[in-house]
């Protein structure tokens, strides 16, 4: 068969194959589908062959203008998938970084008008072009560290016009750079200052005006809510998500991050793609997640950046059979981290996940958390040729070399998009 792209001589080709229909659970997270001296061939952006270099080169005939990349014994992974980011925003919050060092709690900062509300003020004041320029910079950083697909939330506008402005910026960013974006509407991210003391009135605004406007615009695939004490209750979250489901949105939920409200149970009840954070998830929540198709997206960089001592109970979740993924939660306050290899390093050290589990959690399981597992997240025939070549001889080096960017080359849909020429 014809191929217009190939990577050959991978020391370890990590395919993560065999789990496109359902996410990995339990011991499956350690199954990476490693092929030594591996190769991948693609045509028009889709994988047509994967296996040993000898076998693949027997199966395909490279076209005259094909790109051939010699991995030279390096590790090759599926493109990394970040299923939870807030990367379109204006402003920064270094001042809060200092406050946290001195002991200020996240919810206390929010109650004083800081945190999310600080970024809301900056984002409302910014023009759409400015949001695009800032977002492009952050996406370039993410791409250089191996992220080829990212979910991106709104939620820093909290008015109809400003939420739509953020979502339009996300759509523009999709057209101008290679990272594939999955847009999520997060109008219920915080109670804006003008609705202080009137949370139910704001929920009515989200349901009655924001959701219909976003649905009409076609600018978002998913709807998310920050279900947390002092933000949106379980019942308020249910109302927003049920309204969103009726309008055709897939559902996601910030759940049980600080207080065990039952967000995990709500996500399962409503058939959400994912329940995210889960630092304070209850045993009942873990049990419900394990019996469902809802992916638990863990955000260890957030706890790390908030200088917390309690991390999501990953080992208990994995033992119970929960489908676990990892994400960066990139945002200007609680997680200014946009490197998935750094997230993997934290997950191994603080969540006690193995390097193999961490890789599964940022590839195929992360793809399930955004409803894209049929297209990406593993190296299999018919999927997009999204690949990352790491300058390492062993996949464990990615998490082991914490803080060092080992990415050598990044390929998106069979096109070299970062790391120079072959």
C-alpha positions as CSV (number, residue, x, y, z in Angstrom):
1,X,0.0,0.0,0.0
2,X,1.1,3.6,-0.6
3,X,2.3,5.8,2.3
4,X,3.4,9.4,2.3
5,X,4.8,9.4,5.8
6,X,6.8,7.0,7.9
7,X,8.8,6.8,11.2
8,X,11.2,3.9,11.4
9,X,13.7,2.5,13.8
10,X,11.9,3.4,17.0
11,X,13.7,1.8,19.9
12,X,10.4,1.4,21.7
13,X,7.2,2.1,19.7
14,X,4.5,2.6,22.4
15,X,1.2,1.7,20.6
16,X,-1.3,1.7,23.5
17,X,-3.3,-0.3,21.1
18,X,-6.5,-2.4,21.8
19,X,-8.6,0.0,23.8
20,X,-10.4,2.2,21.4
21,X,-13.8,0.9,22.4
22,X,-13.3,1.3,26.1
23,X,-10.7,2.9,28.4
24,X,-8.0,1.0,30.2
25,X,-8.7,-0.1,33.8
26,X,-6.7,-1.7,36.5
27,X,-3.7,-3.8,35.3
28,X,-4.5,-2.8,31.7
29,X,-3.0,0.6,32.4
30,X,0.4,-1.0,32.5
31,X,-0.1,-2.6,29.0
32,X,1.7,-0.3,26.5
33,X,1.8,-2.5,23.5
34,X,5.6,-2.0,23.0
35,X,7.1,-2.9,19.7
36,X,10.9,-2.9,19.7
37,X,12.5,-1.5,16.5
38,X,9.1,-0.2,15.6
39,X,7.7,1.8,12.7
40,X,4.6,3.7,11.7
41,X,3.4,4.5,8.2
42,X,0.6,6.9,7.2
43,X,-1.2,8.2,4.2
44,X,-3.1,11.5,4.1
45,X,-2.8,11.8,7.9
46,X,-4.1,8.4,8.9
47,X,-2.0,5.4,10.0
48,X,-1.9,2.6,7.4
49,X,0.7,0.3,9.1
50,X,2.4,-0.1,12.5
51,X,4.7,-2.9,13.6
52,X,8.4,-3.7,13.4
53,X,10.4,-1.6,11.0
54,X,11.1,-4.7,8.8
55,X,7.4,-5.6,8.6
56,X,6.1,-2.1,8.0
57,X,8.6,-1.4,5.2
58,X,7.5,-4.6,3.5
59,X,3.9,-3.6,3.7
60,X,4.1,0.0,2.3
61,X,5.5,1.7,-0.7
62,X,6.6,5.3,0.0
63,X,5.5,7.9,-2.5
64,X,8.1,10.1,-4.1
65,X,7.4,13.0,-1.9
66,X,7.0,11.0,1.3
67,X,8.6,12.1,4.6
68,X,10.7,9.5,6.2
69,X,11.9,10.0,9.8
70,X,14.5,7.8,11.3
71,X,13.8,7.7,15.0
72,X,17.3,6.4,15.7
73,X,16.4,4.1,18.6
74,X,14.3,6.7,20.4
75,X,11.0,6.2,22.1
76,X,7.9,7.0,20.0
77,X,4.5,7.5,21.7
78,X,1.0,8.5,20.4
79,X,0.5,12.2,20.5
80,X,-0.3,13.3,24.0
81,X,-3.8,14.3,24.9
82,X,-4.6,16.9,27.5
83,X,-8.3,16.5,28.5
84,X,-8.6,19.5,30.8
85,X,-7.2,23.0,30.2
86,X,-8.3,26.6,30.6
87,X,-5.7,28.1,28.2
88,X,-7.6,31.0,26.7
89,X,-7.4,33.8,29.3
90,X,-5.8,37.2,29.8
91,X,-3.7,38.4,32.8
92,X,-1.6,36.5,35.3
93,X,-1.6,35.8,39.0
94,X,1.9,35.8,40.3
95,X,0.7,37.8,43.3
96,X,-1.5,34.9,44.4
97,X,1.5,32.6,44.1
98,X,3.1,34.6,46.8
99,X,-0.1,34.6,48.9
100,X,-0.3,30.8,48.7
101,X,3.4,30.5,49.8
102,X,2.4,32.5,52.9
103,X,-0.5,30.1,53.6
104,X,-3.6,31.6,51.9
105,X,-6.2,29.0,50.9
106,X,-7.6,28.7,47.3
107,X,-11.3,29.3,48.4
108,X,-10.3,32.2,50.6
109,X,-8.6,34.0,47.7
110,X,-11.7,33.4,45.6
111,X,-14.0,34.8,48.3
112,X,-11.9,37.9,48.5
113,X,-12.5,38.6,44.7
114,X,-9.2,37.0,43.6
115,X,-8.6,33.7,41.9
116,X,-11.0,33.0,39.0
117,X,-12.6,36.4,39.4
118,X,-9.3,38.2,38.9
119,X,-8.8,36.4,35.6
120,X,-12.5,37.1,34.7
121,X,-11.8,40.9,35.0
122,X,-8.7,40.6,32.8
123,X,-10.3,38.4,30.2
124,X,-13.4,40.7,30.0
125,X,-11.1,43.6,29.4
126,X,-9.1,41.8,26.7
127,X,-10.0,41.9,23.0
128,X,-10.6,38.7,21.0
129,X,-7.3,39.3,19.1
130,X,-5.4,39.5,22.4
131,X,-6.9,36.3,23.6
132,X,-5.9,34.6,20.4
133,X,-2.3,35.9,20.6
134,X,-1.9,34.7,24.2
135,X,-3.5,31.4,23.4
136,X,-1.3,30.8,20.4
137,X,1.8,31.3,22.6
138,X,0.7,28.8,25.2
139,X,-0.3,26.2,22.5
140,X,3.1,26.5,21.0
141,X,4.6,25.7,24.4
142,X,2.3,22.7,24.8
143,X,3.1,21.4,21.3
144,X,6.8,21.6,21.9
145,X,6.3,19.3,24.9
146,X,4.3,16.6,23.0
147,X,0.6,17.7,23.3
148,X,-1.2,17.2,20.0
149,X,-4.8,17.4,21.2
150,X,-6.2,19.5,24.1
151,X,-9.6,20.2,25.5
152,X,-10.0,24.0,26.1
153,X,-12.6,25.6,28.4
154,X,-14.3,29.0,28.4
155,X,-15.3,30.2,31.9
156,X,-13.4,33.5,32.3
157,X,-16.1,35.6,30.7
158,X,-19.2,34.8,32.8
159,X,-21.5,36.9,30.5
160,X,-23.0,35.8,27.3
161,X,-20.8,38.1,25.2
162,X,-17.6,37.3,27.0
163,X,-18.1,33.5,27.0
164,X,-18.8,33.7,23.2
165,X,-15.7,35.8,22.8
166,X,-13.6,33.1,24.5
167,X,-15.1,30.4,22.4
168,X,-14.6,32.3,19.2
169,X,-10.9,32.7,20.2
170,X,-10.7,28.9,20.6
171,X,-12.2,28.4,17.2
172,X,-9.7,30.8,15.6
173,X,-6.8,29.1,17.4
174,X,-7.9,25.8,15.9
175,X,-7.5,27.2,12.4
176,X,-4.1,28.8,12.9
177,X,-2.0,26.1,14.7
178,X,-1.7,22.3,14.7
179,X,-2.9,21.3,18.2
180,X,-6.4,19.8,17.8
181,X,-8.8,21.5,20.2
182,X,-12.0,20.3,21.8
183,X,-14.0,23.4,23.0
184,X,-15.9,23.2,26.2
185,X,-18.4,25.8,27.6
186,X,-17.8,26.5,31.3
187,X,-20.1,29.4,31.9
188,X,-20.7,28.0,35.4
189,X,-17.1,28.4,36.5
190,X,-17.7,31.0,39.3
191,X,-20.3,33.4,40.5
192,X,-19.4,36.7,39.0
193,X,-19.1,39.8,41.2
194,X,-22.3,41.3,39.8
195,X,-24.2,38.2,41.0
196,X,-22.6,38.0,44.4
197,X,-25.2,36.6,46.9
198,X,-27.5,35.6,43.9
199,X,-26.1,32.2,42.7
200,X,-29.5,30.9,41.6
201,X,-30.1,34.0,39.4
202,X,-26.7,33.4,37.8
203,X,-27.6,29.7,37.2
204,X,-30.8,31.0,35.5
205,X,-28.6,33.2,33.2
206,X,-26.4,30.2,32.3
207,X,-29.4,28.0,31.5
208,X,-31.7,30.5,30.0
209,X,-29.3,32.7,27.9
210,X,-25.7,31.4,27.8
211,X,-26.4,27.8,26.9
212,X,-28.8,28.5,24.1
213,X,-26.5,31.2,22.7
214,X,-23.5,28.8,22.7
215,X,-25.6,26.0,21.2
216,X,-26.8,28.3,18.5
217,X,-23.2,29.4,17.7
218,X,-21.9,25.8,17.4
219,X,-18.7,26.9,19.2
220,X,-18.6,24.2,21.9
221,X,-18.8,20.4,22.0
222,X,-19.0,19.9,25.8
223,X,-20.4,21.7,28.9
224,X,-18.7,21.7,32.2
225,X,-19.6,23.0,35.7
226,X,-17.4,23.8,38.7
227,X,-19.3,21.8,41.4
228,X,-17.7,22.9,44.7
229,X,-18.6,24.4,48.0
230,X,-19.0,28.1,47.7
231,X,-19.3,27.8,43.9
232,X,-22.1,25.6,42.4
233,X,-24.0,23.0,44.5
234,X,-24.8,19.5,43.2
235,X,-28.3,20.5,42.5
236,X,-27.3,23.7,40.6
237,X,-24.7,21.7,38.7
238,X,-27.4,19.1,37.8
239,X,-29.7,21.8,36.5
240,X,-27.0,23.2,34.2
241,X,-25.8,19.9,32.9
242,X,-29.3,18.5,32.3
243,X,-30.1,21.6,30.3
244,X,-26.8,21.3,28.4
245,X,-27.5,17.6,27.6
246,X,-30.9,18.5,26.1
247,X,-29.1,20.9,23.8
248,X,-26.8,18.2,22.6
249,X,-23.6,18.9,24.6
250,X,-21.4,16.2,25.9
251,X,-20.9,16.6,29.7
252,X,-17.8,17.1,31.9
253,X,-17.7,18.1,35.6
254,X,-15.2,19.7,38.0
255,X,-16.0,17.3,40.9
256,X,-15.0,16.8,44.5
257,X,-11.8,18.9,44.3
258,X,-11.8,20.4,47.8
259,X,-15.0,19.2,49.5
260,X,-16.7,15.8,49.0
261,X,-20.0,17.0,47.7
262,X,-20.9,14.0,45.5
263,X,-19.7,15.5,42.2
264,X,-18.4,12.1,41.1
265,X,-21.7,10.5,41.7
266,X,-23.5,13.3,39.7
267,X,-21.1,12.9,36.8
268,X,-21.9,9.2,36.6
269,X,-25.6,9.7,37.0
270,X,-25.7,12.1,34.1
271,X,-23.4,9.9,31.9
272,X,-20.6,12.6,31.7
273,X,-17.5,11.9,29.7
274,X,-15.4,12.7,32.7
275,X,-15.3,13.8,36.3
276,X,-12.2,15.9,37.0
277,X,-10.0,16.6,40.0
278,X,-11.5,14.1,42.5
279,X,-9.0,14.9,45.3
280,X,-11.8,14.6,47.8
281,X,-13.8,11.8,46.2
282,X,-15.6,9.5,48.5
283,X,-15.4,5.7,48.5
284,X,-19.0,5.7,47.2
285,X,-17.9,8.0,44.4
286,X,-15.0,5.7,43.5
287,X,-17.4,2.7,43.4
288,X,-19.8,4.6,41.1
289,X,-17.0,5.6,38.8
290,X,-15.7,2.1,38.6
291,X,-19.1,0.8,37.5
292,X,-19.4,3.5,34.8
293,X,-17.9,4.7,31.5
294,X,-17.1,8.1,33.1
295,X,-13.3,8.7,33.1
296,X,-11.7,10.1,36.2
297,X,-9.4,12.9,35.1
298,X,-6.8,13.5,37.8
299,X,-4.9,16.9,37.9
300,X,-1.9,16.4,40.2
301,X,-0.2,19.6,39.0
302,X,-3.0,21.5,40.5
303,X,-2.5,20.1,44.0
304,X,1.3,20.6,43.5
305,X,0.9,24.2,42.5
306,X,-1.6,24.9,45.3
307,X,1.0,23.4,47.7
308,X,-1.5,20.9,49.0
309,X,-0.7,17.8,50.9
310,X,-3.6,15.7,49.7
311,X,-3.7,14.3,46.2
312,X,-6.4,12.3,44.3
313,X,-6.4,8.7,45.5
314,X,-5.2,7.2,42.2
315,X,-4.1,3.9,43.6
316,X,-7.5,3.3,45.2
317,X,-9.2,4.3,42.0
318,X,-7.0,2.0,39.9
319,X,-7.5,-0.9,42.3
320,X,-11.2,-0.4,42.1
321,X,-11.3,-0.5,38.3
322,X,-11.9,3.2,37.7
323,X,-10.8,4.4,34.2
324,X,-8.1,7.0,35.1
325,X,-6.7,9.8,32.9
326,X,-4.3,12.7,33.6
327,X,-4.5,16.3,32.6
328,X,-2.6,19.6,33.2
329,X,-5.5,21.9,34.2
330,X,-3.4,24.7,32.7
331,X,-4.7,28.0,34.0
332,X,-3.2,31.2,35.4
333,X,-4.0,30.5,39.1
334,X,-4.1,26.9,40.4
335,X,-2.0,25.2,37.7
336,X,0.3,27.3,35.4
337,X,1.6,24.0,34.1
338,X,1.1,23.2,30.4
339,X,3.6,20.2,30.1
340,X,2.1,16.8,30.2
341,X,5.5,15.2,30.8
342,X,5.8,17.3,34.0
343,X,2.2,16.2,35.0
344,X,3.4,12.6,34.4
345,X,6.4,13.1,36.7
346,X,4.2,14.5,39.5
347,X,1.7,11.6,39.0
348,X,4.5,9.0,39.4
349,X,5.9,10.7,42.5
350,X,2.7,11.9,44.3
351,X,-0.1,9.6,43.0
352,X,2.3,6.6,42.9
353,X,1.3,5.8,39.4
354,X,3.8,3.8,37.4
355,X,5.4,5.4,34.3
356,X,3.3,3.0,32.1
357,X,0.1,3.9,33.9
358,X,0.9,7.6,33.4
359,X,1.5,7.1,29.7
360,X,-1.9,5.3,29.3
361,X,-3.5,8.2,31.2
362,X,-2.2,10.9,28.8
363,X,-2.9,8.9,25.6
364,X,-5.8,6.5,25.1
365,X,-7.6,7.1,28.4
366,X,-7.3,10.9,27.9
367,X,-8.7,10.5,24.5
368,X,-11.7,8.6,26.0
369,X,-12.2,11.6,28.4
370,X,-12.9,13.9,25.5
371,X,-14.8,11.4,23.3
372,X,-12.0,11.1,20.7
373,X,-10.7,7.5,21.4
374,X,-11.9,6.3,18.0
375,X,-9.6,8.8,16.3
376,X,-6.5,9.2,18.5
377,X,-4.8,8.2,21.7
378,X,-3.1,5.1,20.3
379,X,-1.0,4.0,17.3
380,X,-3.4,1.8,15.3
381,X,-4.4,1.5,11.7
382,X,-7.1,4.0,10.8
383,X,-6.3,6.5,13.5
384,X,-4.7,9.9,13.0
385,X,-0.9,9.7,12.7
386,X,-0.3,11.8,15.9
387,X,3.2,10.9,17.2
388,X,5.8,12.2,19.6
389,X,9.5,11.1,19.4
390,X,11.2,11.4,22.8
391,X,15.0,11.5,23.0
392,X,15.2,8.5,25.3
393,X,15.9,4.8,25.0
394,X,13.3,3.8,27.6
395,X,9.8,5.1,28.0
396,X,10.3,5.4,31.8
397,X,12.7,8.2,31.2
398,X,9.8,10.6,30.3
399,X,8.6,10.7,33.9
400,X,12.0,9.9,35.5
401,X,13.6,13.0,33.9
402,X,11.1,15.3,35.6
403,X,11.3,18.9,34.4
404,X,13.5,18.1,31.3
405,X,11.8,18.4,27.9
406,X,12.9,15.2,26.1
407,X,10.6,15.8,23.1
408,X,12.6,15.5,19.9
409,X,9.9,15.7,17.2
410,X,6.1,16.1,17.1
411,X,3.9,14.8,14.3
412,X,0.3,15.8,13.9
413,X,-1.8,13.9,11.3
414,X,1.3,12.7,9.5
415,X,2.9,16.1,9.3
416,X,6.0,17.2,11.2
417,X,4.9,20.2,13.3
418,X,7.7,20.6,15.9
419,X,11.3,19.6,16.3
420,X,12.9,20.4,13.0
421,X,13.5,18.4,9.9
422,X,14.0,14.6,9.6
